[in-house]
Amino acid sequence: MINCDVLIVGGGPAGSAAARKLRQAGADVLVLDKETFPRLKLCAGWITPEVVSDLEMDPAAYPHRFLTFQKMHAYFKGVHLPVPCVQHSIRRTEFDAWLLERSGARHQHHTVKQIERDADGGYVVDGQFRGHYLIGAGGTRCPVYRSFFREANPRATELQTVTLEHEIEYDWQDPDCHLWFFDRGLPGYSWYVPKARGYLNIGIGGMAERIKASGVDIWDHWNHLVSKLDKRLAKGAKYDPHGYSYYLRGNVDVVRVDNAFITGDAVGLATRDMCEGIGPAIRSGHRAAESILRGTPYRIEDVTGGSLGGGLATKLLDWAFTRGAGAHSAAA
C-alpha cells in the first residue's frame, strides 16, 4: 500500500494546482491519472491573464509554446467586432505536463476503478493507494464524483456542451484569435486559435440538447467552419477532429463530503459566457488545498465568474447559451 497525506485523482490543471499548493506547505501528495504525461488533451488552449496570475506564472520563463493575442475578432451573425485585449494560448499537451511536473508531487499512471473508506477514515483506491484526504480532479468522468458526489450534484443535461476540434501543425499567418458566435443557428461558437511556433487549434462547441433539438448535426457546423477557414485563415489545412463534452456551471450543492473534495470539470465549473474551464479548475484546486491546509470551509461560490468580466457581454452570452437553465450562485 502506498500512503500519502492527500490523494489526488486527476493530473490536469485542477489537480496540479492543488498539488503544488499542498507541496509548498510540506504535504505528502500523490497524483493518479489514467494517462501518461505528456498526454493529448483536446482543448482550444485559451488562457486568461487571471490564469497566469493565479499560477504565479512567468510567461518569459515558460519553456513551451505561449502566444499572446493583442486582438480578438468576434463575429455575431455577420457583424465583425475587433476587440483589443490581452489573452493567451498554450498547447495543453505541453501545459498540463509542465504544471504537473512543477507541482513537485509524486504522480503515477493508474486508472482508478474503486474508492473505499477504511476504518480510520482514509480513502483507499483499488487496494493500492491510501490518503487521509481525497481530491477529485479527474474531469467530467471523475471517479471521485461518481463515488461520492453524483447523487448530491446530478448533471444538468441542459448545461452540457459538446465540441469537435483538432490541433494541427500549420504555418498560420494571422496571429489573432477569431470567434464566430451563433453562426447558422449554432447555440455556441466556433474558433480559430493560433499557437506559438506553428500550431493551430480550430473547433466548434455548443449546448448539446439545443444542437440535438435543432435537427442540424454538429458535423454540419464543423464542415461549415472548415469551408469558411479554407477561404482565408487556414487554406489547405487538413483535419481529423475528435469530440468531447463537459458541463457549464450550474447549482453545485455539495463540494465536500468528509475529507473528499471535488474540483474543476469533475464538478462542472466552466464559465457560462465563454465555456472556459481552465481558470475555474485552477481556482477550485487552490481552494481545496487551502481548505485542507488551514482547516477552513471549502467554498467555490465565487470560483466561476465570467470570462469576459461579468458585465453585459457575460450576461448576454450566458442567456443566449443556456436560456436561464440551471441557475447558479457564482459571482460574475
N, C-alpha and C positions, 0 to 999 in steps of 0.2 A: 504494500500500500504506500503510495506517495502522498505525503501530508503537506499542507500549507496553511497559512492563515486565511487567504482569500483565493477561492477557486473562481476563475472567470471563464465562462463558456462563450467563445467568440473573440477573435483577434482583430476585428475591424476597428474603425475609429472609436466607437464607444468603449470596447474592451481595452484597447491600447491606452486611451486617455485615462480610464480608471486605473489601469495597471501602473502607469507612470506616476500618478499622484500617490498611490499606495506605496510604491517602491521608494519614492523620495522620502517618505516618512518611516522607512525601515521595515515595512510589512513584507512577509514572505508570500509571494504571489505566483500562481501557476495559471497560465492561459492555455485552454484547449481549443483547437479549431479543427474542423473536418478537412480543411485544405492545407496544403503545404505552401508557405510563403516563399517568394512572391507568387501570388495567385492571380488568375484572370478574374477581374471584377467588373461587371457591367455597370457603368455609371458615367454620366456626362463629365464628371470630374470638375465641376464648377465649385469653387470655394470662395467664401466671402472674406472681407477684411476681419470680421469678427472671429472667424475660424482661425486665421493667422494669429490674432491676438490671444485667443483662448489657449492655443497650443504653445504660446511663447515661442513662436517660430520665426527664425530669421531667414527670409527668402534668399538673401545673398549667400547664406551658408547651406541652404538646402541642396543636396547633392544630385538631385534629379530634375526632370523637366518641370519648369514653373514659368507660366506665361501670365502677364498682367494685361488686362483689357482696359484701355482708356476710353472705350466707347462700346456700347451695346446697341444693336439695331433691333427694335421691336416693330413687328408688323401686325396690325389689327385690321383684318378684312380689307387689305389693300392699302391701308394708311401706314406710311413708314415714319417711325419716330426714332431718330438717332438720339441716344441718351448718353451724355458724358458720365463716366463712372470710374471707379477703381474696383475691379473684380479680378479673379484669378482662375486659372485652370491648372490641373495636375493630372497625371496618369495614375489611376487608382492602383494598378498593379505595382507601381513604384511607391506611391504614397503610403499605402497600407503596410507594406513590408518595412518601410522606414519607421513608421510610427511604432510598430510592434518591437522592432529592434531597439529603438530609442527608449522604450519603456523600461528596459532593464529587467523585465520579468522573465522567468522561465516560461517557455512555451513548448507545446508538444502537439504533434499531429494526432488527433483522436476524434472519431465520430461518436458523439455521446448518444447512448441508447436509453439508459435508465438512470434516474437520480433518486436516491433514497435518503431519508433522515436516519441517523444512528441514535443509539441510546444516550449519547452525550450532546445531542442537538446539532451535530455536524452534518455535512452533506457529502454523500458518497456517490461517486459516479462510476457506474459499471464495475463496482467492486475493486477499482484500481486507484482511484484518486479521492482524497478527502480534504475538505476545507471547512473551517469554522464559519466562514461567510461564503455566500454564493452570489455571483453577479451574472445575470443573463444578458448577453450582448451578441447573440447569435442570429440577428436578423429576423425576418418575418417568420421563419420556421424554427425559431429558437426552442430547444428542448426545455429550457427553464420556463419559458412562457407556457409551453404545453403541460408541464408537470405541476406548476403552482399558480398560474395566473389566468389561464384560459377561461375558467368559469367566472372569475371576477371581472375580467375585461374581454368580453366576447368581441370578435371582429365586427366592425360596422361595414357591411358589404358596400354601402353607398359611398364609402370613403376609400375604397380600393382603387389604386391606379394600376394601369397595365402599360408596359413600354416595349418598344422594339428599338434596338440601337446596334451600332457597330463602331469600333475604333480601329483605324487603319493608318498605315504609313502613307502619307500623302504630302506632296510639296505644295501646301496651300499658299495662296498669295494674299489673301485678306486676313489680317491678324485680329479682326474684331469678332465678337460673338453676335450671332444672328438668331432671333427667336420669332417664330410665327405662331400667333395665338388664334385659336378657333378657326383655323383655315379649313374651308369646306365643311364647316359644322363640327369639326373635332372638338370635343369637350376637354381641351387641354392645349398643348403646344408642341411644336417641333423645334429642333435646334441644330445649329452648326456651331461647334465649339472647337476651335483650333488649339493644339497643344504645342509646346515648345519643341523645336528641332524636328519638325516634320511629321507630326501625328495629328490626326483629325478624328473627332467624335461627332457622328450625326445620330439623331434619334427622334423618336416621337413618343409622346405619352399622353394619357388621358384617363378619365374616370371610366372604369371597366363597365359598370352597369349601364351607363349612358351610351357608351360606344355600342354595346350589345343591342340596346333598345333602338338605336338609330338605324340599324339594318345595314350599316356600312362597315365592312370588315376593317380592322386596323391595318391589314396589309394593303388595302386600297389607299389609305392615308400614307403609308410608307412609300408606295410607288409614286404617289403624287409628289412627296418630298424629294425623292431621288430625281425625278424628272425636272423639278424646279432647280435643284442644285447643279444638275448636269448642264444647265444653260449658262451658268456664270461662276458660282463659287467653288464647285468641285467637278469640273469637266472630266469625264472619262473615269471617274473613281468607281471601283468595284466593291461590292458589299456582300457580306454574309451575316445578316442581322440575327440576333437572338433576343428573347424576351424575358421579362421577369415582372413581378408585381410587388407592391408594398402598400402601406396604409398611411393616409394623412391623419393629422391629429384630431382625435375625437374625445369623447369623455373617457378619461382614464381614472377609474375609481380606486384601484389598488396597485401600488408600485413597489410595496414591500410586504413580504409575508415572513414573519420572524426575522431570520438573518439572510433571507433571499431577496435580491433586488432585481429589477428589470429596467433595461435601458434601450435607447435608440429605436431602431426599426422593430426590435422584438416587442416593444410596447406600442409602436405606431406613433411616431412623433414628428413626421415630416411636416413642413410648413404648408399651410393651406393656400398660400398665394403662388408659390413657385415650386411646391412639392420637393423642397430641399431637405435632405435627411442628414447630411454630414454634420452641419452645425449643431442641430438638436442632439445628435448621437454623442458628440464630444461633450457638450454641456451636461447631459444626463449622466455620462460616465464620471465626470468630475464630481457631480453632486452625490452619486452613490459612494464614491471613495471618501468624500468629506464626511458623509454620514457615518461610515464605518470608523473613520479615524477620530472623529470628535464626539461620537455618540449622539448626534443631533438627528432630528427627523429628516427623512428623505423626502424632499418636496420638489416637484417639477412643474408647478403651475405656470411659471414664467420661463420655462426652458424653451418652448416653441413659440417664438414671436413671428413676425412677418419678415420674410427675406428681403422685402422691399421697404422695410422700415415701419410698417404698421399703419401707414396713412391711408389716403383714399385709394391708391392703387392696390394696396393689400386687401382692403375691404371689397373692392370691386372684383378682383380676381378670385378671392375666397367665395363670394356669392356665385360668380359665373361658373366655377368648377364644381361646387358642391350644392348650390341652391339651398343653402342653410342646413344641409344634412349634418347629423352628428355634432351638435353644438359642443363647444369645448370651452374650458376656462382659462386657457393660456393667455398671458398678456400679449398684446400686439406690439 
